[in-house]
Amino acid sequence: MFQTEIFQLTYQSLILILVLSGPPIIISMVFGLVVAIFQAATQIQEQTLSFTVKLFAVILTLMLLGGWLSSQLVQFANNIFKNFPSWNL
Protein backbone atom coordinates (compact mmCIF):
# COMPACT_ATOMS: atom_id res chain seq x y z
CA MET A 1 0.00 0.00 0.00
CA PHE A 2 2.76 2.44 0.92
CA GLN A 3 4.67 1.72 -2.29
CA THR A 4 1.71 2.66 -4.50
CA GLU A 5 1.31 5.93 -2.60
CA ILE A 6 4.98 6.75 -3.19
CA PHE A 7 4.59 6.03 -6.90
CA GLN A 8 1.47 8.21 -7.03
CA LEU A 9 3.20 11.11 -5.24
CA THR A 10 6.23 10.78 -7.51
CA TYR A 11 3.99 10.91 -10.57
CA GLN A 12 2.11 13.95 -9.21
CA SER A 13 5.36 15.75 -8.38
CA LEU A 14 6.79 15.15 -11.86
CA ILE A 15 3.60 16.46 -13.46
CA LEU A 16 3.75 19.48 -11.15
CA ILE A 17 7.35 20.14 -12.19
CA LEU A 18 6.30 20.07 -15.85
CA VAL A 19 3.38 22.41 -15.21
CA LEU A 20 5.43 24.87 -13.14
CA SER A 21 8.40 24.98 -15.50
CA GLY A 22 6.29 25.12 -18.66
CA PRO A 23 5.40 28.84 -18.86
CA PRO A 24 8.95 30.21 -18.39
CA ILE A 25 10.40 27.69 -20.84
CA ILE A 26 7.75 28.40 -23.48
CA ILE A 27 8.18 32.17 -23.09
CA SER A 28 11.96 31.79 -23.35
CA MET A 29 11.63 29.73 -26.53
CA VAL A 30 9.22 32.19 -28.14
CA PHE A 31 11.33 35.23 -27.35
CA GLY A 32 14.48 33.40 -28.41
CA LEU A 33 12.89 32.59 -31.77
CA VAL A 34 11.72 36.18 -32.25
CA VAL A 35 15.17 37.57 -31.44
CA ALA A 36 16.83 35.00 -33.71
CA ILE A 37 14.58 36.01 -36.61
CA PHE A 38 15.27 39.68 -35.89
CA GLN A 39 19.02 39.04 -35.80
CA ALA A 40 18.89 37.08 -39.04
CA ALA A 41 16.88 39.79 -40.77
CA THR A 42 19.11 42.67 -39.63
CA GLN A 43 22.39 40.72 -39.61
CA ILE A 44 23.12 41.78 -36.04
CA GLN A 45 25.49 39.25 -34.51
CA GLU A 46 25.32 40.36 -30.89
CA GLN A 47 25.29 37.24 -28.73
CA THR A 48 24.11 38.88 -25.53
CA LEU A 49 20.99 40.31 -27.19
CA SER A 50 19.04 37.06 -27.15
CA PHE A 51 20.18 36.23 -23.61
CA THR A 52 19.13 39.62 -22.26
CA VAL A 53 15.71 39.58 -23.91
CA LYS A 54 15.00 36.03 -22.75
CA LEU A 55 16.17 36.85 -19.22
CA PHE A 56 13.82 39.81 -18.90
CA ALA A 57 10.95 37.85 -20.46
CA VAL A 58 11.39 34.97 -18.01
CA ILE A 59 11.67 37.34 -15.03
CA LEU A 60 8.49 39.12 -16.11
CA THR A 61 6.73 35.78 -16.57
CA LEU A 62 7.77 34.65 -13.10
CA MET A 63 6.60 37.96 -11.63
CA LEU A 64 3.21 37.70 -13.32
CA LEU A 65 2.63 34.00 -12.68
CA GLY A 66 4.48 33.77 -9.36
CA GLY A 67 1.34 33.74 -7.26
CA TRP A 68 -0.25 30.95 -9.25
CA LEU A 69 2.98 28.93 -9.37
CA SER A 70 3.53 29.22 -5.63
CA SER A 71 -0.11 28.39 -4.85
CA GLN A 72 0.19 25.18 -6.87
CA LEU A 73 3.34 24.24 -4.98
CA VAL A 74 1.81 25.06 -1.57
CA GLN A 75 -1.32 23.10 -2.44
CA PHE A 76 0.77 20.04 -3.31
CA ALA A 77 2.77 20.35 -0.09
CA ASN A 78 -0.41 20.74 1.97
CA ASN A 79 -1.81 17.63 0.33
CA ILE A 80 1.29 15.66 1.29
CA PHE A 81 1.29 16.87 4.91
CA LYS A 82 -2.46 16.41 5.28
CA ASN A 83 -2.38 12.79 4.08
CA PHE A 84 0.84 11.84 5.87
CA PRO A 85 -0.78 10.57 9.10
CA SER A 86 -3.07 8.21 7.14
CA TRP A 87 -0.18 6.34 5.47
CA ASN A 88 0.61 2.92 6.84
CA LEU A 89 4.35 2.81 7.37
MMTF fields as JSON, N, C-alpha, C and O atoms, coordinates in Angstrom:
{
  "mmtfVersion": "1.0.0",
  "mmtfProducer": "UNKNOWN",
  "numBonds": 355,
  "numAtoms": 356,
  "numGroups": 89,
  "numChains": 1,
  "numModels": 1,
  "chainsPerModel": [1],
  "groupsPerChain": [89],
  "chainIdList": ["A"],
  "bondAtomList": [4, 2, 8, 6, 12, 10, 16, 14, 20, 18, 24, 22, 28, 26, 32, 30, 36, 34, 40, 38, 44, 42, 48, 46, 52, 50, 56, 54, 60, 58, 64, 62, 68, 66, 72, 70, 76, 74, 80, 78, 84, 82, 88, 86, 92, 90, 96, 94, 100, 98, 104, 102, 108, 106, 112, 110, 116, 114, 120, 118, 124, 122, 128, 126, 132, 130, 136, 134, 140, 138, 144, 142, 148, 146, 152, 150, 156, 154, 160, 158, 164, 162, 168, 166, 172, 170, 176, 174, 180, 178, 184, 182, 188, 186, 192, 190, 196, 194, 200, 198, 204, 202, 208, 206, 212, 210, 216, 214, 220, 218, 224, 222, 228, 226, 232, 230, 236, 234, 240, 238, 244, 242, 248, 246, 252, 250, 256, 254, 260, 258, 264, 262, 268, 266, 272, 270, 276, 274, 280, 278, 284, 282, 288, 286, 292, 290, 296, 294, 300, 298, 304, 302, 308, 306, 312, 310, 316, 314, 320, 318, 324, 322, 328, 326, 332, 330, 336, 334, 340, 338, 344, 342, 348, 346, 352, 350],
  "bondOrderList": [1, 1, 1, 1, 1, 1, 1, 1, 1, 1, 1, 1, 1, 1, 1, 1, 1, 1, 1, 1, 1, 1, 1, 1, 1, 1, 1, 1, 1, 1, 1, 1, 1, 1, 1, 1, 1, 1, 1, 1, 1, 1, 1, 1, 1, 1, 1, 1, 1, 1, 1, 1, 1, 1, 1, 1, 1, 1, 1, 1, 1, 1, 1, 1, 1, 1, 1, 1, 1, 1, 1, 1, 1, 1, 1, 1, 1, 1, 1, 1, 1, 1, 1, 1, 1, 1, 1, 1],
  "groupList": [{"groupName": "MET", "atomNameList": ["N", "CA", "C", "O"], "elementList": ["N", "C", "C", "O"], "formalChargeList": [0, 0, 0, 0], "bondAtomList": [1, 0, 2, 1, 3, 2], "bondOrderList": [1, 1, 2], "singleLetterCode": "M", "chemCompType": "L-PEPTIDE LINKING"}, {"groupName": "PHE", "atomNameList": ["N", "CA", "C", "O"], "elementList": ["N", "C", "C", "O"], "formalChargeList": [0, 0, 0, 0], "bondAtomList": [1, 0, 2, 1, 3, 2], "bondOrderList": [1, 1, 2], "singleLetterCode": "F", "chemCompType": "L-PEPTIDE LINKING"}, {"groupName": "GLN", "atomNameList": ["N", "CA", "C", "O"], "elementList": ["N", "C", "C", "O"], "formalChargeList": [0, 0, 0, 0], "bondAtomList": [1, 0, 2, 1, 3, 2], "bondOrderList": [1, 1, 2], "singleLetterCode": "Q", "chemCompType": "L-PEPTIDE LINKING"}, {"groupName": "THR", "atomNameList": ["N", "CA", "C", "O"], "elementList": ["N", "C", "C", "O"], "formalChargeList": [0, 0, 0, 0], "bondAtomList": [1, 0, 2, 1, 3, 2], "bondOrderList": [1, 1, 2], "singleLetterCode": "T", "chemCompType": "L-PEPTIDE LINKING"}, {"groupName": "GLU", "atomNameList": ["N", "CA", "C", "O"], "elementList": ["N", "C", "C", "O"], "formalChargeList": [0, 0, 0, 0], "bondAtomList": [1, 0, 2, 1, 3, 2], "bondOrderList": [1, 1, 2], "singleLetterCode": "E", "chemCompType": "L-PEPTIDE LINKING"}, {"groupName": "ILE", "atomNameList": ["N", "CA", "C", "O"], "elementList": ["N", "C", "C", "O"], "formalChargeList": [0, 0, 0, 0], "bondAtomList": [1, 0, 2, 1, 3, 2], "bondOrderList": [1, 1, 2], "singleLetterCode": "I", "chemCompType": "L-PEPTIDE LINKING"}, {"groupName": "LEU", "atomNameList": ["N", "CA", "C", "O"], "elementList": ["N", "C", "C", "O"], "formalChargeList": [0, 0, 0, 0], "bondAtomList": [1, 0, 2, 1, 3, 2], "bondOrderList": [1, 1, 2], "singleLetterCode": "L", "chemCompType": "L-PEPTIDE LINKING"}, {"groupName": "TYR", "atomNameList": ["N", "CA", "C", "O"], "elementList": ["N", "C", "C", "O"], "formalChargeList": [0, 0, 0, 0], "bondAtomList": [1, 0, 2, 1, 3, 2], "bondOrderList": [1, 1, 2], "singleLetterCode": "Y", "chemCompType": "L-PEPTIDE LINKING"}, {"groupName": "SER", "atomNameList": ["N", "CA", "C", "O"], "elementList": ["N", "C", "C", "O"], "formalChargeList": [0, 0, 0, 0], "bondAtomList": [1, 0, 2, 1, 3, 2], "bondOrderList": [1, 1, 2], "singleLetterCode": "S", "chemCompType": "L-PEPTIDE LINKING"}, {"groupName": "VAL", "atomNameList": ["N", "CA", "C", "O"], "elementList": ["N", "C", "C", "O"], "formalChargeList": [0, 0, 0, 0], "bondAtomList": [1, 0, 2, 1, 3, 2], "bondOrderList": [1, 1, 2], "singleLetterCode": "V", "chemCompType": "L-PEPTIDE LINKING"}, {"groupName": "GLY", "atomNameList": ["N", "CA", "C", "O"], "elementList": ["N", "C", "C", "O"], "formalChargeList": [0, 0, 0, 0], "bondAtomList": [1, 0, 2, 1, 3, 2], "bondOrderList": [1, 1, 2], "singleLetterCode": "G", "chemCompType": "PEPTIDE LINKING"}, {"groupName": "PRO", "atomNameList": ["N", "CA", "C", "O"], "elementList": ["N", "C", "C", "O"], "formalChargeList": [0, 0, 0, 0], "bondAtomList": [1, 0, 2, 1, 3, 2], "bondOrderList": [1, 1, 2], "singleLetterCode": "P", "chemCompType": "L-PEPTIDE LINKING"}, {"groupName": "ALA", "atomNameList": ["N", "CA", "C", "O"], "elementList": ["N", "C", "C", "O"], "formalChargeList": [0, 0, 0, 0], "bondAtomList": [1, 0, 2, 1, 3, 2], "bondOrderList": [1, 1, 2], "singleLetterCode": "A", "chemCompType": "L-PEPTIDE LINKING"}, {"groupName": "LYS", "atomNameList": ["N", "CA", "C", "O"], "elementList": ["N", "C", "C", "O"], "formalChargeList": [0, 0, 0, 0], "bondAtomList": [1, 0, 2, 1, 3, 2], "bondOrderList": [1, 1, 2], "singleLetterCode": "K", "chemCompType": "L-PEPTIDE LINKING"}, {"groupName": "TRP", "atomNameList": ["N", "CA", "C", "O"], "elementList": ["N", "C", "C", "O"], "formalChargeList": [0, 0, 0, 0], "bondAtomList": [1, 0, 2, 1, 3, 2], "bondOrderList": [1, 1, 2], "singleLetterCode": "W", "chemCompType": "L-PEPTIDE LINKING"}, {"groupName": "ASN", "atomNameList": ["N", "CA", "C", "O"], "elementList": ["N", "C", "C", "O"], "formalChargeList": [0, 0, 0, 0], "bondAtomList": [1, 0, 2, 1, 3, 2], "bondOrderList": [1, 1, 2], "singleLetterCode": "N", "chemCompType": "L-PEPTIDE LINKING"}],
  "groupTypeList": [0, 1, 2, 3, 4, 5, 1, 2, 6, 3, 7, 2, 8, 6, 5, 6, 5, 6, 9, 6, 8, 10, 11, 11, 5, 5, 5, 8, 0, 9, 1, 10, 6, 9, 9, 12, 5, 1, 2, 12, 12, 3, 2, 5, 2, 4, 2, 3, 6, 8, 1, 3, 9, 13, 6, 1, 12, 9, 5, 6, 3, 6, 0, 6, 6, 10, 10, 14, 6, 8, 8, 2, 6, 9, 2, 1, 12, 15, 15, 5, 1, 13, 15, 1, 11, 8, 14, 15, 6],
  "groupIdList": [1, 2, 3, 4, 5, 6, 7, 8, 9, 10, 11, 12, 13, 14, 15, 16, 17, 18, 19, 20, 21, 22, 23, 24, 25, 26, 27, 28, 29, 30, 31, 32, 33, 34, 35, 36, 37, 38, 39, 40, 41, 42, 43, 44, 45, 46, 47, 48, 49, 50, 51, 52, 53, 54, 55, 56, 57, 58, 59, 60, 61, 62, 63, 64, 65, 66, 67, 68, 69, 70, 71, 72, 73, 74, 75, 76, 77, 78, 79, 80, 81, 82, 83, 84, 85, 86, 87, 88, 89],
  "secStructList": [7, 2, 2, 2, 2, 2, 2, 2, 2, 2, 2, 2, 2, 2, 2, 2, 2, 2, 2, 2, 2, 2, 2, 2, 2, 2, 2, 2, 2, 2, 2, 2, 2, 2, 2, 2, 2, 2, 2, 2, 2, 2, 6, 7, 7, 7, 2, 2, 2, 2, 2, 2, 2, 2, 2, 2, 2, 2, 2, 2, 2, 2, 2, 2, 2, 2, 2, 2, 2, 2, 2, 2, 2, 2, 2, 2, 2, 2, 2, 2, 2, 2, 2, 4, 4, 4, 1, 7, 7],
  "xCoordList": [0.829, 0.0, 0.871, 0.604, 1.902, 2.764, 3.532, 3.784, 3.908, 4.673, 3.834, 4.355, 2.563, 1.708, 1.513, 1.424, 1.447, 1.312, 2.568, 2.484, 3.728, 4.981, 5.025, 5.43, 4.612, 4.585, 3.603, 3.885, 2.461, 1.47, 1.994, 1.811, 2.638, 3.198, 4.346, 4.502, 5.148, 6.226, 5.667, 6.171, 4.628, 3.985, 3.401, 3.58, 2.703, 2.113, 3.186, 3.0, 4.301, 5.364, 6.028, 6.376, 6.208, 6.794, 5.861, 6.316, 4.573, 3.598, 3.607, 3.535, 3.697, 3.75, 4.996, 4.934, 6.118, 7.347, 7.173, 7.604, 6.546, 6.305, 5.374, 5.6, 4.335, 3.376, 4.017, 3.792, 4.819, 5.429, 6.563, 6.767, 7.291, 8.401, 7.968, 8.746, 6.758, 6.291, 6.22, 6.809, 5.522, 5.4, 6.731, 6.903, 7.683, 8.954, 9.727, 10.359, 9.68, 10.4, 9.768, 10.476, 8.45, 7.755, 8.0, 8.263, 7.916, 8.184, 9.618, 9.866, 10.559, 11.958, 12.163, 12.911, 11.503, 11.631, 11.027, 11.607, 9.872, 9.216, 10.054, 10.274, 10.522, 11.33, 12.684, 13.207, 13.25, 14.483, 14.305, 15.169, 13.181, 12.894, 12.677, 13.154, 11.957, 11.719, 13.029, 13.257, 13.884, 15.169, 16.06, 16.774, 16.026, 16.832, 16.385, 17.219, 15.088, 14.58, 14.973, 15.367, 14.867, 15.271, 16.757, 17.149, 17.588, 19.024, 19.357, 20.272, 18.637, 18.894, 18.467, 19.115, 17.374, 16.881, 17.767, 17.959, 18.303, 19.111, 20.61, 21.407, 20.997, 22.386, 23.166, 24.359, 22.472, 23.118, 23.631, 22.864, 24.892, 25.49, 25.867, 26.877, 25.076, 25.322, 24.796, 23.602, 25.683, 25.294, 24.549, 23.759, 24.78, 24.113, 22.693, 21.933, 22.324, 20.988, 19.914, 18.94, 20.073, 19.041, 18.993, 17.915, 20.148, 20.177, 19.463, 18.682, 19.722, 19.127, 17.618, 16.885, 17.154, 15.711, 15.018, 13.971, 15.602, 15.001, 15.021, 14.071, 16.088, 16.175, 15.069, 14.392, 14.881, 13.818, 12.439, 11.54, 12.249, 10.952, 10.633, 9.495, 11.618, 11.392, 11.151, 10.288, 11.893, 11.673, 10.275, 9.597, 9.84, 8.49, 7.432, 6.418, 7.665, 6.733, 6.643, 5.55, 7.779, 7.767, 7.111, 6.466, 7.269, 6.602, 5.089, 4.335, 4.649, 3.215, 2.544, 1.43, 3.22, 2.633, 3.124, 2.795, 3.9, 4.483, 3.449, 3.637, 2.378, 1.337, 0.683, 0.467, 0.369, -0.248, 0.722, 0.343, 1.977, 2.977, 3.188, 3.243, 3.306, 3.527, 2.29, 2.418, 1.095, -0.114, -0.225, -0.687, 0.187, 0.186, 1.165, 0.863, 2.32, 3.338, 2.897, 3.106, 2.291, 1.807, 0.652, 0.548, -0.212, -1.324, -0.821, -1.362, 0.195, 0.774, 1.419, 1.257, 2.141, 2.771, 1.725, 1.879, 0.671, -0.405, -1.061, -1.413, -1.226, -1.813, -0.923, -1.426, 0.375, 1.294, 1.225, 1.112, 1.291, 1.29, -0.059, -0.117, -1.145, -2.461, -2.674, -3.292, -2.173, -2.379, -1.29, -1.399, -0.262, 0.843, 0.433, 0.898, -0.416, -0.784, -1.578, -1.586, -2.236, -3.073, -2.272, -2.814, -0.985, -0.176, 0.231, 0.575, 0.186, 0.607, 2.088, 2.462, 2.905, 4.349, 4.676, 5.84],
  "yCoordList": [-1.193, 0.0, 1.254, 2.194, 1.273, 2.445, 2.676, 3.82, 1.597, 1.718, 2.373, 3.183, 2.04, 2.662, 4.153, 4.954, 4.521, 5.932, 6.704, 7.848, 6.093, 6.75, 6.931, 7.986, 5.91, 6.034, 7.117, 7.868, 7.195, 8.211, 9.616, 10.53, 9.797, 11.107, 11.487, 12.657, 10.504, 10.778, 11.216, 12.162, 10.539, 10.913, 12.322, 13.127, 12.62, 13.948, 15.031, 16.122, 14.741, 15.745, 15.989, 17.127, 14.95, 15.146, 15.938, 16.781, 15.671, 16.459, 17.914, 18.833, 18.116, 19.478, 20.208, 21.397, 19.518, 20.14, 20.563, 21.65, 19.715, 20.072, 21.273, 22.158, 21.3, 22.415, 23.718, 24.768, 23.657, 24.87, 25.401, 26.613, 24.521, 24.983, 25.281, 25.843, 24.92, 25.121, 26.572, 26.909, 27.446, 28.835, 29.568, 30.2, 29.516, 30.207, 29.618, 30.354, 28.313, 27.691, 28.064, 28.365, 28.05, 28.402, 29.86, 30.181, 30.751, 32.172, 32.373, 33.16, 31.674, 31.789, 31.316, 31.932, 30.232, 29.731, 30.698, 30.932, 31.261, 32.191, 33.442, 33.879, 34.02, 35.232, 34.951, 35.794, 33.779, 33.405, 33.284, 33.703, 32.708, 32.594, 33.957, 34.213, 34.832, 36.181, 36.946, 37.595, 36.878, 37.574, 36.967, 37.695, 35.648, 35.0, 35.437, 35.677, 35.538, 36.009, 37.461, 37.841, 38.28, 39.677, 39.793, 40.603, 38.987, 39.04, 38.554, 39.079, 37.572, 37.083, 38.108, 38.258, 38.813, 39.793, 41.037, 41.624, 41.44, 42.667, 42.393, 43.331, 41.143, 40.715, 41.267, 41.555, 41.403, 41.782, 40.503, 39.561, 40.457, 39.246, 39.415, 38.872, 40.152, 40.365, 39.154, 38.86, 38.466, 37.24, 37.491, 36.649, 38.61, 38.882, 39.404, 39.473, 39.77, 40.31, 39.274, 39.58, 38.069, 37.057, 36.658, 36.425, 36.579, 36.225, 37.277, 36.937, 38.536, 39.619, 39.662, 39.811, 39.535, 39.578, 38.39, 38.551, 37.205, 36.029, 36.134, 35.714, 36.69, 36.85, 37.75, 37.409, 38.903, 39.812, 39.221, 39.441, 38.476, 37.848, 36.796, 36.708, 36.004, 34.974, 35.609, 35.15, 36.652, 37.344, 37.942, 37.84, 38.56, 39.12, 38.025, 38.205, 36.9, 35.78, 35.261, 34.987, 35.126, 34.653, 35.66, 35.271, 36.948, 37.959, 37.911, 38.044, 37.72, 37.698, 36.409, 36.438, 35.29, 34.002, 33.463, 32.335, 34.245, 33.769, 33.354, 32.359, 34.089, 33.743, 32.412, 31.586, 32.21, 30.951, 29.781, 28.71, 29.997, 28.933, 28.538, 27.352, 29.525, 29.219, 28.597, 27.751, 29.003, 28.393, 26.924, 26.107, 26.578, 25.177, 24.361, 23.241, 24.93, 24.24, 24.08, 23.024, 25.119, 25.059, 24.078, 23.362, 24.04, 23.099, 21.655, 20.798, 21.384, 20.044, 19.675, 18.553, 20.611, 20.348, 20.132, 19.247, 20.928, 20.737, 19.376, 18.732, 18.938, 17.626, 16.52, 15.555, 16.656, 15.655, 15.646, 14.579, 16.818, 16.873, 16.485, 15.941, 16.764, 16.41, 14.897, 14.342, 14.235, 12.793, 11.961, 10.736, 12.582, 11.84, 10.966, 9.829, 11.439, 10.569, 9.332, 8.346, 9.349, 8.213, 7.117, 6.046, 7.36, 6.344, 5.269, 5.552, 4.063, 2.922, 2.662, 2.143, 3.014, 2.806, 1.43, 1.033],
  "zCoordList": [0.0, 0.0, 0.0, -0.748, 0.827, 0.919, -0.371, -0.748, -1.051, -2.291, -3.39, -4.156, -3.479, -4.5, -4.219, -5.149, -2.949, -2.604, -2.973, -3.42, -2.792, -3.193, -4.709, -5.197, -5.448, -6.903, -7.35, -8.284, -6.688, -7.031, -6.723, -7.528, -5.575, -5.235, -6.163, -6.512, -6.563, -7.51, -8.841, -9.447, -9.307, -10.568, -10.481, -11.395, -9.385, -9.212, -9.141, -9.681, -8.483, -8.377, -9.731, -10.045, -10.532, -11.861, -12.776, -13.549, -12.69, -13.463, -12.998, -13.814, -11.685, -11.148, -11.625, -11.939, -11.681, -12.191, -13.639, -14.024, -14.444, -15.847, -15.971, -16.796, -15.156, -15.211, -14.748, -15.348, -13.679, -13.137, -14.012, -14.088, -14.664, -15.502, -16.93, -17.702, -17.293, -18.658, -19.112, -20.14, -18.387, -18.862, -19.062, -20.104, -18.116, -18.392, -19.566, -20.324, -19.721, -20.836, -22.162, -23.123, -22.228, -23.478, -23.834, -24.993, -22.839, -23.089, -23.556, -24.47, -22.943, -23.347, -24.784, -25.543, -25.152, -26.527, -27.531, -28.591, -27.212, -28.137, -28.333, -29.463, -27.228, -27.35, -28.003, -28.732, -27.747, -28.412, -29.917, -30.687, -30.335, -31.769, -32.408, -33.513, -31.713, -32.248, -32.391, -33.412, -31.389, -31.437, -32.522, -33.211, -32.678, -33.713, -35.108, -35.981, -35.316, -36.613, -36.831, -37.933, -35.78, -35.886, -36.205, -37.046, -35.537, -35.797, -37.197, -37.831, -37.682, -39.036, -40.079, -41.114, -39.8, -40.769, -40.809, -41.874, -39.67, -39.626, -39.645, -39.683, -39.62, -39.609, -38.413, -38.51, -37.297, -36.039, -35.394, -35.197, -35.07, -34.512, -33.046, -32.598, -32.31, -30.887, -30.106, -30.14, -29.413, -28.732, -27.425, -26.998, -26.799, -25.526, -25.717, -24.752, -26.932, -27.187, -26.884, -26.197, -27.38, -27.147, -25.67, -25.123, -25.034, -23.612, -22.773, -21.884, -23.045, -22.263, -22.43, -21.452, -23.656, -23.915, -23.241, -22.614, -23.374, -22.745, -21.227, -20.567, -20.666, -19.215, -18.695, -17.725, -19.339, -18.901, -19.123, -18.311, -20.203, -20.457, -19.403, -18.942, -19.02, -18.005, -16.644, -15.896, -16.311, -15.033, -14.981, -13.958, -16.06, -16.114, -16.001, -15.327, -16.657, -16.565, -15.141, -14.645, -14.484, -13.101, -12.164, -11.19, -12.449, -11.626, -11.814, -10.85, -13.054, -13.321, -12.849, -12.326, -13.035, -12.679, -11.342, -10.975, -10.614, -9.362, -8.33, -7.63, -8.23, -7.26, -7.577, -6.689, -8.848, -9.252, -9.091, -8.617, -9.49, -9.372, -7.913, -7.588, -7.044, -5.631, -4.987, -4.103, -5.415, -4.848, -5.246, -4.449, -6.455, -6.868, -6.019, -5.606, -5.77, -4.978, -3.523, -2.927, -2.949, -1.57, -1.45, -0.454, -2.45, -2.439, -2.468, -1.768, -3.261, -3.312, -1.973, -1.492, -1.379, -0.085, 1.003, 1.845, 0.991, 1.975, 1.814, 2.802, 0.581, 0.327, 0.901, 1.477, 0.748, 1.29, 2.815, 3.419, 3.442, 4.906, 5.503, 6.605, 4.78, 5.277, 5.249, 6.158, 4.224, 4.083, 4.746, 4.787, 5.255, 5.865, 7.042, 7.128, 7.953, 9.098, 8.681, 9.418, 7.542, 7.14, 6.442, 6.171, 6.143, 5.469, 6.46, 7.608, 6.005, 6.837, 6.582, 5.53, 7.523, 7.365, 7.749, 7.693]
}
